[in-house]
Amino acid sequence: MTTATTHKIGDLELNNINSQKAPAEQPFDWLKQWYPISPLSHLDVSRPTPITLLGKKLVVWQSGGQWAVMDDVCPHKLTQLSLGKIHKNGTLACRHHGWEFDCSGQCVKIPMLVDSDTQTAVYHNDRAHVNTYLTQVLQGLLWVWLDASATAKEESQLKQPAILSDPDEQWMQAEWQLADVPVGYTVSLESSFDPSHAQFLHEGIFGFSPNTAIPMDEFELIGEMSAEDGFALKHGGYNFFNQGMKATRTFHPPCANITQYHMPTGLIQTFQLYFVPTAPGHCRYISKFVVGTPPSSQFKLVQWFNRRLVGLLPRDLQIGLQHLQNYRLSDQDITAMRAQEQNEAAADPNLRPKPFFPSPADQGVLSLRTWLKRYAGGGPTSNSPYAEGRGMTSDERLYDRWHRHTKICPNCRHSVEWLAKVQRLCQRLAIVAAVLGAMLFLLPFFPPKVSLGCLIVSILSMLGHQGLTQLQHRFISSIPLQGKPKVTLYTD
């Protein structure tokens, strides 16, 4: 454990933690931890779902109401089990040759093997078995213990997933958000412990502006830092709107940041964030935000607009349109994080720039870097198949919305499907109206107004089709469909 003190931050020094070396602890094991995989609302019980976690390719599926997570590889010819299907008897069948497995990973059927004696021997052969991982459901999330050793069950019971204790009703009603982001775990988690960046990086969004920023003169470690329990920080406001607040920002290993803002008005804002290391250079964000806002005339106007107009749309599209509003902010975040990764990945270590942390506002970043270096080998690359990215992601991949969010969000995915149906309807209506108008124009006993009306309907349908195409593309990519293929991060 370490001893808390208070002294001024210097370059690459950690405020509130003395410079003495911490007593030896058991090294942090990245595999022997509980990780959130997905909100239950984002999982389809009728089909298997592939996911990569710490470099491991896994398949998630449900059998008889029980969630199963196992290696996404069929022992026969090593294809992905997530390409298969779930039978009514509760088995997962490989799409390649029909091998079936139960939720324990036991092979229970090989269609091309009919001899009963041979079947028994093969089914109980270790080579026909698929590794499975312990799971549990807590607070609407599916969690997995990523170690499959003989001691996994005993060790998993000694640890609890990082969840919010005693959530209130408002938290229960809020929905989980999910995104697979093409930047690494370390830079993603680090950004969440750097609150002051919002005033500058997100200028023009939600009232953030350098003009409203105030220096953070309080950002301190609470208690002690440890390998298994992580650390907690307290800090004050960083802009004119949250002056006087008292915030706690807690890192729960391996991937949670649970932050609460206690405002002078008594309002409590909760940010529950998980940064799950998935594939090299990629991270899964699972988040829930409970930000109570006192009712104002502007807020009431927005509520009225949503009820009267947006409320007429299908619920999936309503939620999808809300998600579209967040992309500009997240595009700004991942642009800055990619740039950071590129500089940190310079091929020659001697030419690699070194960061400089002279401000109290850097305390959160320093605390995380200290924990990673002191207890966890610098990051999940130390003892897992995961590897950090090398900052080579193209703009097309960086700003791709389909893989980042839409395909894994049922609301946004259904929004794309609904828009496609209306597009086809507009297209057919435009063609029918144009043909009908031309035919009526050639018939002398029909007044010209009827033909003109058909033409107007055709034009409006074509414009509607074009508008829906533009809207649908916003669910696919941040890069505009027309004009310059360039993402506009700022309007100034």
C-alpha positions as CSV (number, residue, x, y, z in Angstrom):
1,M,0.0,0.0,0.0
2,T,1.1,3.6,-0.4
3,T,0.9,6.5,2.0
4,A,-1.0,9.7,1.1
5,T,0.7,13.0,1.3
6,T,0.3,16.4,-0.3
7,H,2.9,18.2,-2.3
8,K,3.1,20.2,-5.6
9,I,3.0,18.3,-8.8
10,G,6.2,18.3,-10.9
11,D,7.1,16.9,-14.2
12,L,6.1,13.2,-14.2
13,E,5.6,13.2,-10.4
14,L,2.4,12.1,-8.8
15,N,0.6,14.5,-6.5
16,N,-0.5,13.1,-3.1
17,I,1.6,9.9,-3.4
18,N,5.0,9.9,-1.9
19,S,8.0,8.9,-3.9
20,Q,8.8,5.8,-1.8
21,K,8.4,2.5,-3.6
22,A,5.2,0.8,-2.6
23,P,5.4,-2.5,-0.7
24,A,5.3,-5.6,-2.9
25,E,1.9,-6.9,-3.9
26,Q,0.7,-9.8,-6.0
27,P,0.9,-8.6,-9.6
28,F,-2.4,-7.6,-11.1
29,D,-3.7,-10.5,-13.3
30,W,-5.7,-9.1,-16.2
31,L,-7.4,-12.4,-17.0
32,K,-8.6,-13.2,-13.5
33,Q,-11.1,-10.3,-13.4
34,W,-14.8,-9.7,-14.0
35,Y,-15.4,-7.8,-17.3
36,P,-18.7,-6.5,-18.6
37,I,-19.5,-7.8,-22.1
38,S,-22.7,-6.1,-23.0
39,P,-26.0,-4.7,-21.8
40,L,-28.5,-7.5,-21.9
41,S,-30.7,-5.2,-24.0
42,H,-28.1,-5.4,-26.8
43,L,-27.9,-9.2,-26.9
44,D,-30.1,-11.3,-29.2
45,V,-31.2,-14.5,-27.4
46,S,-32.1,-16.1,-30.7
47,R,-28.6,-16.2,-32.2
48,P,-24.9,-16.3,-31.1
49,T,-23.0,-13.1,-30.7
50,P,-19.3,-12.8,-31.4
51,I,-17.1,-10.6,-29.2
52,T,-13.4,-10.1,-28.7
53,L,-12.1,-9.5,-25.2
54,L,-8.5,-9.0,-24.3
55,G,-7.6,-10.5,-27.7
56,K,-9.7,-13.6,-27.1
57,K,-12.4,-14.3,-29.6
58,L,-15.5,-15.4,-27.7
59,V,-19.1,-16.4,-28.6
60,V,-22.0,-15.3,-26.4
61,W,-25.3,-17.2,-26.5
62,Q,-28.2,-18.3,-24.3
63,S,-29.4,-21.8,-23.6
64,G,-32.5,-22.4,-21.5
65,G,-32.3,-18.9,-20.0
66,Q,-28.7,-19.3,-19.1
67,W,-26.0,-17.2,-20.7
68,A,-22.9,-19.0,-21.9
69,V,-19.6,-17.5,-23.0
70,M,-17.0,-19.7,-24.7
71,D,-14.1,-19.7,-27.1
72,D,-15.4,-18.8,-30.6
73,V,-13.8,-21.7,-32.3
74,C,-15.1,-25.1,-33.3
75,P,-12.6,-27.9,-32.4
76,H,-13.4,-29.7,-35.7
77,K,-11.9,-27.3,-38.4
78,L,-11.5,-24.2,-36.2
79,T,-14.2,-22.1,-37.8
80,Q,-16.2,-19.6,-35.7
81,L,-19.0,-20.9,-33.7
82,S,-20.7,-17.5,-33.8
83,L,-21.5,-18.2,-37.4
84,G,-23.7,-21.0,-36.3
85,K,-27.2,-21.2,-34.9
86,I,-29.0,-22.1,-31.7
87,H,-31.3,-25.1,-31.9
88,K,-34.6,-25.4,-30.0
89,N,-33.0,-28.1,-27.8
90,G,-30.6,-25.4,-26.5
91,T,-27.4,-26.4,-28.3
92,L,-25.2,-24.3,-30.4
93,A,-24.6,-25.8,-33.8
94,C,-21.5,-25.0,-35.9
95,R,-22.5,-23.8,-39.3
96,H,-19.6,-25.6,-41.0
97,H,-20.4,-29.3,-40.3
98,G,-23.2,-29.2,-37.7
99,W,-21.3,-30.2,-34.6
100,E,-23.5,-29.3,-31.6
101,F,-22.3,-28.1,-28.1
102,D,-24.1,-27.5,-24.9
103,C,-23.6,-24.4,-22.6
104,S,-20.7,-26.2,-20.8
105,G,-18.8,-26.6,-24.1
106,Q,-19.4,-30.3,-24.2
107,C,-19.9,-31.7,-27.8
108,V,-23.2,-33.5,-27.8
109,K,-23.7,-34.3,-31.5
110,I,-21.6,-34.9,-34.7
111,P,-24.0,-35.6,-37.6
112,M,-21.3,-37.4,-39.6
113,L,-20.6,-39.8,-36.7
114,V,-23.2,-42.5,-36.3
115,D,-21.4,-45.3,-34.4
116,S,-22.6,-45.1,-30.8
117,D,-19.4,-46.4,-29.2
118,T,-17.3,-44.0,-31.2
119,Q,-19.7,-41.2,-30.4
120,T,-19.2,-41.7,-26.7
121,A,-15.5,-41.7,-26.9
122,V,-15.3,-38.7,-29.2
123,Y,-17.8,-36.6,-27.2
124,H,-15.8,-37.1,-24.0
125,N,-12.5,-36.4,-25.7
126,D,-10.9,-33.2,-24.4
127,R,-10.2,-32.2,-28.0
128,A,-13.9,-32.0,-28.7
129,H,-14.5,-29.7,-25.8
130,V,-14.7,-25.9,-26.1
131,N,-13.4,-23.7,-23.2
132,T,-16.2,-21.9,-21.3
133,Y,-16.1,-19.0,-19.0
134,L,-18.0,-18.1,-15.9
135,T,-20.8,-15.5,-16.2
136,Q,-23.2,-13.5,-14.1
137,V,-25.8,-10.8,-14.7
138,L,-25.6,-7.6,-12.6
139,Q,-27.3,-4.3,-13.1
140,G,-28.4,-5.1,-16.6
141,L,-25.0,-6.1,-17.8
142,L,-23.6,-9.6,-18.7
143,W,-20.2,-10.1,-16.9
144,V,-17.6,-12.7,-17.7
145,W,-14.6,-14.1,-15.8
146,L,-11.9,-14.4,-18.4
147,D,-9.9,-17.2,-16.7
148,A,-10.8,-20.8,-17.5
149,S,-8.4,-22.6,-15.2
150,A,-9.3,-25.2,-12.6
151,T,-9.3,-22.5,-9.9
152,A,-11.5,-20.0,-11.8
153,K,-14.7,-20.6,-9.8
154,E,-13.1,-20.3,-6.4
155,E,-11.1,-17.2,-7.4
156,S,-14.0,-15.5,-9.1
157,Q,-16.1,-15.7,-5.9
158,L,-13.5,-13.7,-4.1
159,K,-14.0,-10.7,-6.3
160,Q,-17.1,-8.7,-7.2
161,P,-17.7,-6.8,-10.4
162,A,-17.3,-3.0,-10.3
163,I,-20.9,-1.8,-10.0
164,L,-22.7,1.1,-8.6
165,S,-23.9,0.5,-5.0
166,D,-27.5,1.4,-4.2
167,P,-28.6,2.9,-7.5
168,D,-31.6,5.2,-7.3
169,E,-34.7,5.0,-9.5
170,Q,-33.4,7.6,-12.0
171,W,-30.3,5.4,-12.5
172,M,-32.5,2.3,-13.0
173,Q,-34.5,4.1,-15.7
174,A,-31.5,5.3,-17.7
175,E,-30.3,3.1,-20.6
176,W,-26.9,1.6,-21.1
177,Q,-24.9,2.9,-24.1
178,L,-22.5,0.7,-26.1
179,A,-19.7,1.5,-28.6
180,D,-16.7,-0.3,-30.1
181,V,-14.1,2.4,-30.6
182,P,-11.0,2.1,-32.8
183,V,-8.6,3.4,-30.1
184,G,-6.9,1.6,-27.3
185,Y,-7.8,0.8,-23.7
186,T,-5.2,3.0,-22.0
187,V,-5.8,6.2,-23.9
188,S,-9.6,5.7,-23.6
189,L,-9.6,5.1,-19.8
190,E,-7.0,7.9,-19.3
191,S,-9.3,10.4,-21.1
192,S,-12.1,9.7,-18.6
193,F,-9.7,10.8,-15.7
194,D,-9.0,14.1,-17.5
195,P,-12.2,16.2,-17.0
196,S,-10.6,19.5,-17.9
197,H,-10.2,18.6,-21.5
198,A,-13.9,19.0,-22.2
199,Q,-13.7,22.8,-22.1
200,F,-11.3,22.8,-25.0
201,L,-11.7,19.7,-27.0
202,H,-15.5,19.9,-27.0
203,E,-15.8,23.6,-27.6
204,G,-19.3,24.5,-28.8
205,I,-21.0,21.4,-27.5
206,F,-23.2,21.4,-24.3
207,G,-21.9,24.8,-23.4
208,F,-18.2,23.8,-23.3
209,S,-15.9,26.7,-24.1
210,P,-12.3,27.8,-23.1
211,N,-13.9,31.1,-22.1
212,T,-15.8,29.3,-19.3
213,A,-12.9,27.2,-18.0
214,I,-11.5,27.7,-14.5
215,P,-8.2,26.2,-13.2
216,M,-8.6,23.1,-11.1
217,D,-6.8,23.8,-7.8
218,E,-8.1,20.6,-6.1
219,F,-7.5,17.2,-7.5
220,E,-6.3,14.8,-4.8
221,L,-6.0,11.1,-4.1
222,I,-8.4,9.8,-1.4
223,G,-6.8,7.2,0.9
224,E,-4.5,4.6,-0.6
225,M,-3.9,3.1,-4.0
226,S,-3.7,-0.7,-4.4
227,A,-3.5,-3.4,-7.1
228,E,-7.0,-4.9,-6.6
229,D,-8.9,-1.8,-5.4
230,G,-7.5,0.8,-7.7
231,F,-7.8,4.3,-6.4
232,A,-10.2,7.2,-5.8
233,L,-9.8,10.9,-6.4
234,K,-11.6,14.0,-5.4
235,H,-11.7,17.2,-7.3
236,G,-13.7,20.4,-7.6
237,G,-15.2,22.3,-10.6
238,Y,-13.4,23.1,-13.8
239,N,-15.8,25.6,-15.4
240,F,-18.2,28.4,-14.5
241,F,-21.2,26.0,-14.4
242,N,-19.9,23.5,-11.9
243,Q,-18.0,25.8,-9.5
244,G,-18.4,24.6,-6.0
245,M,-19.2,21.0,-6.8
246,K,-17.5,18.1,-5.0
247,A,-16.6,15.2,-7.3
248,T,-15.3,11.7,-6.7
249,R,-13.7,9.8,-9.6
250,T,-12.9,6.2,-8.8
251,F,-11.0,3.6,-10.8
252,H,-12.2,0.0,-10.1
253,P,-9.8,-2.4,-11.9
254,P,-9.8,-3.6,-14.5
255,C,-11.8,-1.2,-16.5
256,A,-14.3,0.9,-14.5
257,N,-14.5,4.6,-13.9
258,I,-17.4,5.5,-11.6
259,T,-17.7,9.3,-11.2
260,Q,-20.2,11.3,-9.2
261,Y,-20.6,15.1,-9.2
262,H,-22.2,16.5,-6.0
263,M,-23.5,19.9,-7.0
264,P,-24.1,22.8,-4.6
265,T,-27.8,22.6,-5.4
266,G,-27.9,19.0,-4.0
267,L,-28.1,17.5,-7.5
268,I,-26.0,14.3,-8.0
269,Q,-24.7,13.5,-11.4
270,T,-23.5,9.9,-12.0
271,F,-21.2,8.7,-14.8
272,Q,-20.7,4.9,-14.9
273,L,-18.1,4.1,-17.5
274,Y,-16.4,0.8,-18.5
275,F,-13.5,0.7,-21.0
276,V,-13.2,-3.0,-22.0
277,P,-10.0,-3.9,-23.9
278,T,-11.1,-5.9,-26.9
279,A,-8.9,-6.3,-29.9
280,P,-5.5,-4.6,-30.5
281,G,-6.1,-0.9,-30.8
282,H,-9.8,-1.2,-30.0
283,C,-11.9,-0.7,-26.9
284,R,-15.5,-1.3,-26.0
285,Y,-17.2,1.5,-24.2
286,I,-20.2,0.6,-22.0
287,S,-21.7,3.7,-20.2
288,K,-24.6,5.0,-18.3
289,F,-25.1,8.7,-17.6
290,V,-27.6,10.0,-15.0
291,V,-27.4,13.8,-15.3
292,G,-30.4,15.4,-13.6
293,T,-31.3,18.8,-15.0
294,P,-33.5,21.3,-13.2
295,P,-36.5,22.0,-15.4
296,S,-36.2,25.2,-17.4
297,S,-38.3,26.9,-20.1
298,Q,-35.9,25.6,-22.8
299,F,-35.9,22.1,-21.4
300,K,-39.7,22.1,-21.2
301,L,-39.9,23.3,-24.9
302,V,-37.6,20.3,-25.9
303,Q,-39.9,17.9,-24.0
304,W,-42.9,19.3,-25.7
305,F,-41.3,19.0,-29.1
306,N,-40.3,15.4,-28.4
307,R,-43.8,14.5,-27.3
308,R,-45.7,16.3,-30.1
309,L,-43.4,15.6,-33.1
310,V,-40.6,13.2,-32.5
311,G,-43.0,11.1,-30.4
312,L,-44.9,10.2,-33.5
313,L,-41.9,8.3,-34.9
314,P,-41.2,4.6,-34.1
315,R,-39.5,4.3,-30.7
316,D,-36.3,2.8,-32.2
317,L,-35.9,5.8,-34.5
318,Q,-36.6,8.2,-31.6
319,I,-33.7,6.6,-29.7
320,G,-31.6,6.4,-32.8
321,L,-31.9,10.1,-33.4
322,Q,-30.9,10.8,-29.9
323,H,-27.7,8.7,-30.4
324,L,-26.9,10.7,-33.5
325,Q,-26.5,13.8,-31.4
326,N,-23.5,12.3,-29.6
327,Y,-21.3,11.6,-32.6
328,R,-19.7,15.0,-32.9
329,L,-18.4,14.9,-29.3
330,S,-17.2,11.3,-29.7
331,D,-15.5,12.1,-33.0
332,Q,-13.6,14.9,-31.3
333,D,-12.5,12.5,-28.6
334,I,-11.3,9.7,-30.8
335,T,-9.5,12.2,-33.1
336,A,-7.4,13.5,-30.2
337,M,-6.8,10.0,-28.8
338,R,-5.7,8.7,-32.2
339,A,-3.2,11.6,-32.5
340,Q,-1.9,10.8,-29.0
341,E,-1.5,7.1,-29.8
342,Q,0.4,8.0,-33.0
343,N,2.9,10.1,-31.1
344,E,3.3,7.5,-28.4
345,A,3.9,4.8,-31.0
346,A,6.9,6.4,-32.6
347,A,9.2,3.7,-33.9
348,D,12.4,5.1,-32.4
349,P,12.0,5.4,-28.6
350,N,14.7,8.0,-28.6
351,L,12.6,10.2,-30.8
352,R,9.4,9.6,-29.0
353,P,8.1,12.7,-27.3
354,K,7.5,12.6,-23.6
355,P,4.5,14.1,-21.9
356,F,4.8,17.0,-19.4
357,F,2.3,17.2,-16.5
358,P,2.8,20.4,-14.5
359,S,-0.9,21.2,-13.7
360,P,-3.1,20.0,-10.8
361,A,-5.6,19.1,-13.6
362,D,-3.2,16.3,-14.7
363,Q,-3.7,14.5,-11.4
364,G,-6.2,12.0,-12.8
365,V,-4.0,11.0,-15.7
366,L,-0.9,10.7,-13.4
367,S,-2.8,8.5,-11.0
368,L,-3.9,6.1,-13.7
369,R,-0.4,5.9,-15.2
370,T,1.1,5.3,-11.8
371,W,-1.3,2.5,-11.1
372,L,-0.7,0.8,-14.5
373,K,3.0,1.0,-14.1
374,R,3.2,0.1,-10.4
375,Y,0.8,-2.8,-10.3
376,A,-0.3,-3.9,-13.8
377,G,2.8,-4.1,-15.9
378,G,2.0,-0.9,-17.7
379,G,-1.3,-2.2,-19.2
380,P,-3.2,-5.3,-20.3
381,T,-0.4,-6.2,-22.8
382,S,1.7,-7.6,-19.9
383,N,-0.1,-10.9,-19.4
384,S,-2.9,-11.2,-21.9
385,P,-3.3,-11.7,-25.7
386,Y,-4.4,-8.0,-26.0
387,A,-2.1,-5.5,-27.6
388,E,-2.4,-1.7,-27.8
389,G,-2.9,-0.1,-31.2
390,R,-0.1,1.5,-33.1
391,G,-2.1,4.6,-34.2
392,M,-2.5,3.7,-37.9
393,T,-6.3,3.8,-38.1
394,S,-7.5,5.5,-41.3
395,D,-10.1,8.2,-41.3
396,E,-12.6,5.9,-42.9
397,R,-12.2,3.4,-40.1
398,L,-11.9,6.0,-37.3
399,Y,-15.2,7.7,-38.3
400,D,-17.1,4.6,-39.2
401,R,-20.3,4.6,-37.2
402,W,-21.7,1.3,-38.4
403,H,-19.0,-0.8,-36.7
404,R,-18.5,1.6,-33.8
405,H,-22.2,1.6,-32.7
406,T,-25.0,1.0,-35.1
407,K,-24.6,-2.7,-35.8
408,I,-24.4,-3.5,-32.0
409,C,-27.2,-1.1,-31.0
410,P,-30.7,-2.6,-31.6
411,N,-32.3,0.8,-31.7
412,C,-29.9,2.3,-34.3
413,R,-29.9,-0.9,-36.3
414,H,-33.7,-1.0,-36.5
415,S,-33.7,2.7,-37.4
416,V,-31.6,1.9,-40.5
417,E,-34.0,-0.9,-41.4
418,W,-37.0,1.4,-40.9
419,L,-35.5,4.2,-43.0
420,A,-34.7,1.7,-45.8
421,K,-38.3,0.6,-45.9
422,V,-39.6,4.2,-46.1
423,Q,-36.9,5.0,-48.8
424,R,-38.2,2.2,-51.0
425,L,-41.8,3.4,-50.4
426,C,-40.8,7.0,-51.5
427,Q,-38.9,5.6,-54.5
428,R,-41.9,3.6,-55.7
429,L,-44.3,6.4,-55.0
430,A,-42.1,8.8,-57.1
431,I,-42.1,6.4,-60.0
432,V,-45.8,5.7,-59.9
433,A,-46.8,9.3,-59.5
434,A,-44.5,10.4,-62.4
435,V,-45.9,7.7,-64.7
436,L,-49.4,8.4,-63.7
437,G,-49.0,12.1,-64.2
438,A,-47.5,11.6,-67.7
439,M,-50.4,9.3,-68.7
440,L,-53.0,11.7,-67.4
441,F,-51.3,14.6,-69.2
442,L,-51.8,12.8,-72.5
443,L,-55.5,12.2,-71.9
444,P,-57.4,15.4,-72.9
445,F,-60.4,14.8,-70.6
446,F,-58.4,15.0,-67.4
447,P,-57.7,18.6,-66.1
448,P,-54.0,19.6,-66.1
449,K,-54.2,20.2,-62.4
450,V,-54.4,16.4,-61.8
451,S,-51.3,15.8,-63.8
452,L,-49.5,18.6,-62.1
453,G,-50.5,17.2,-58.7
454,C,-49.0,13.9,-59.6
455,L,-45.8,15.6,-60.7
456,I,-45.6,17.5,-57.3
457,V,-46.1,14.2,-55.4
458,S,-43.3,12.6,-57.5
459,I,-40.9,15.5,-56.8
460,L,-41.7,15.5,-53.1
461,S,-41.2,11.7,-52.9
462,M,-37.8,12.0,-54.6
463,L,-36.8,14.8,-52.2
464,G,-38.0,12.6,-49.3
465,H,-36.0,9.7,-50.6
466,Q,-32.9,11.9,-50.9
467,G,-33.4,13.3,-47.4
468,L,-33.9,9.8,-45.9
469,T,-30.7,8.6,-47.7
470,Q,-28.8,11.4,-46.1
471,L,-30.3,10.6,-42.6
472,Q,-29.6,6.8,-43.0
473,H,-25.9,7.6,-43.9
474,R,-25.5,9.4,-40.6
475,F,-26.0,6.0,-38.9
476,I,-23.2,4.6,-41.1
477,S,-20.4,7.1,-41.1
478,S,-19.4,10.6,-39.9
479,I,-17.9,11.3,-43.3
480,P,-20.4,13.1,-45.4
481,L,-22.2,11.3,-48.2
482,Q,-21.9,14.2,-50.6
483,G,-19.4,17.0,-50.9
484,K,-15.9,16.9,-49.4
485,P,-15.2,13.6,-47.7
486,K,-14.1,15.4,-44.6
487,V,-15.4,15.2,-41.0
488,T,-16.3,18.6,-39.6
489,L,-15.3,18.5,-35.9
490,Y,-15.8,22.3,-35.2
491,T,-18.0,24.9,-36.7
492,D,-15.6,27.8,-36.2
